[in-house]
Amino acid sequence: MNDKPPVRLITIMWGEEYCDKLLNITLPAILAPGNLPALAKHFECELVLVTETRLYDYIDNSAIAKVLRKYCTIRYVKIDDLIEGNAGYGMSLTYALHRGFDDLGEAMCDHFLIFFNADFILADGSYETLAEHMLAGERLIFSPSYCVNSGQVTPMLLDAVDPKAHVMSIPKREMARMGLAYRHNTVRAKTVNQPVFHMHVTDQFYWHVDEHTRLGRQLPIAIVCMKPEQVYTDPVCFWDYATLSMACPTANRCVLGDSDDFLMIELRDEHTFRELMTIGHITPAEIAKGLGGYMTIDQIEMGKYPLVLHSQDLPESYDAETQKFNAYMDEVYALLPNKLSSYINHRFWVGQVNDLAAAKAKAIDDIAAADYRENLIAAAATTPVPAETGAVIQTVSETSKAAGNAFSNTVVGSIYRMLFGQVPRVTKWHPFWADLNPVVQIIDKYFSKKPLHTLVVTGGDRPAGRIFDTIPGTYVKISPLALLQNNIPLDAGEFDLCFCELDWMEIVEFKRYYHYIHRRIKPGGKIIVHCGSGQLRGLQSTGVEILTDIAPVFDTSIFYFGGSHASALAVDQYKSRIQETTYAPGSRQYLIRHALMMIRNAWRARWANNDSIKTPVHGISNMRTSMTIEISV
């Protein structure tokens, strides 16, 4: 007589794509020595596949099904009516999960139910840890999944499968490395101390510690194993909204939050949810408002458990960074409403969310974003490439930084400087202020304490880079083209800071520049990237697709935006007036005429620049004309 406790492993899948993913990647990971084989030593295992009837034979005749039967029986449950009906995805998924165990009736309270998705990939040894907690009496066990870019990770996983044994055994820290290096853009959007872009609703929170470590909170955390305290067959709300309260109202919540204990990554297409991302950061108050509008107590309570994904031993900074992250989360939780949504008659459940309409809207947004990117890159193709290929080493001292030209010493020049400043340090009366002020403030922040050793990447007569002609320090100046040819002098050593002034064609290829820059920056140094090109105009939230490619994965990036429709018109008017000037540029007559023209248009520029600051510097809700990125190495 078999006296092993019963375990039912439940997975849901429909469609050929997910079926093949399940057979070729997910189940081979389940068969790793420290997973199903380790579980089967202590439990009587049954695998329940909730799927389409047309796939039964396909799965049953697969080579991996034969291997699975060494450790468990296989049972099929049909889902045809759920995927053919009009229910939304969340509702179909909830009913499908219940079909995996509702046939047990009262016996479900004697079974351990283990859940895994067709695109959740387990690290070897995860079920071995799970078994220890199950044998210790835990009835409710959670662990997070971490989304990765499937296009990059899937080939690696397939290469790791033993074709004869149909087993994929990837150690936890190796899988953690994949989770960190190939994190999905939804994870990046929810990394709250790297505020490049954000999701419309933030229900997961991540905190970047270093390239080997990331902290997390998830609302909710995935239910990995459940032994119900009471029978729960007919769902009253979505799976994540009500299951804890309905099936295990008093059970201890055991969270395997350290990736060294249990780890699963979730394969997700790179473009998934991109239409729901917006450039810039989101405040704790905005996050709390979004969560308070629909979250139930089950989800909110799970968000209090700490999570950590790490591919090496925890760093010395772990405790300090954890304190910072906890303080951030405390602020979010303090702003949540006192009364949360009830899972009984929840408006989302009652309303039966129309996923078909959402899918159609997504397709439209994706096409618009793709067209936008294509148009920008096509426009940038006409931008001339700098011809210079060498580097210039320059030292600016305290005595030389105030040097000016002959015009500056005239009465008109003095009035001009007082009213308009000098590029790039211009006042609000100057049409360039909206574009240049954000980058000037950032640069001044780092040079306010001491001179720095700086790599300046700029070309032609780009305005922002002129600031380094007046700030004390040592500089290596190089063109973008020379940088790509790796012409940074070796004897220049490591730099405290790098400033890159790039046009749009160069910005969209920033990863190439970053490759050469990053290795020459001291740890803790900064990279400042500025794009003031007119080709940037009109960048909206659809630009997220581009910015996700620009921002480095590990280094923290903060985006600043300048300009508005009004300031763009002021700049256009300024440039058209300059082109009408017949005097030779730099001549005394040219400079005086230029000053008089600026004075005449000062009020328009002032009004336009004031208009530009109505939009927060980190966000895009209006037309923007410049972008500055502050990257912490």
Secondary structure, DSSP 4 states (H G I P E B T S, - for coil): ---SPEEEEEEE--SHHHHHHIIIIIHHHHTSTTSHHHHHTTSEEEEEEEE-GGGHHHHHTSHHHHHHTTT-EEEEEE-HHHHHSS--HHHHHHHHHHHTTGGGGGGGGGSEEEE--TTEEEPTTHHHHHHHHHHTT-SEEE--EEEEEHHHHHHHHHHHEETTTTEE---HHHHHHHHHHTB-HHHHHTBTTS-SEEESS--EEEEEEETTEEEEEESS--EEEE--SS---S-SS-HHHHHHHHH-SSS-EEE--BTTT--EEEEE-TTTTGGGEEES---HHHHHHHHHTT--HHHHHHTTS-EEEESSSPPTTHHHHHHHHHHHHHHHHHTS-SSPPPSTT-HHHHHT--HHHHHHHHHHHHHHHHHHHHHHHHHHTTSPPP----EEEEEE-TTTTT---GGGGSHHHHHHHHHHEETTEE-TTSTTHHHHHHHHHHHHHHHSSS-EEEEEE--TT-SGGGGGGTS-EEEEEE-HHHHHTT-S-GGG--EEEEEEE--HHHHTTHHHHHHHHHTTEEEEEEEEEEE--GGGTT--GGGHHHHHHHS-SSSEEEEEEE--HHHHHHHHHHHHHHHH--SPTTSHHHHHHHHHHHHHTHHHHHHHHHHHTTS-TT--SS---EEEEEEE-
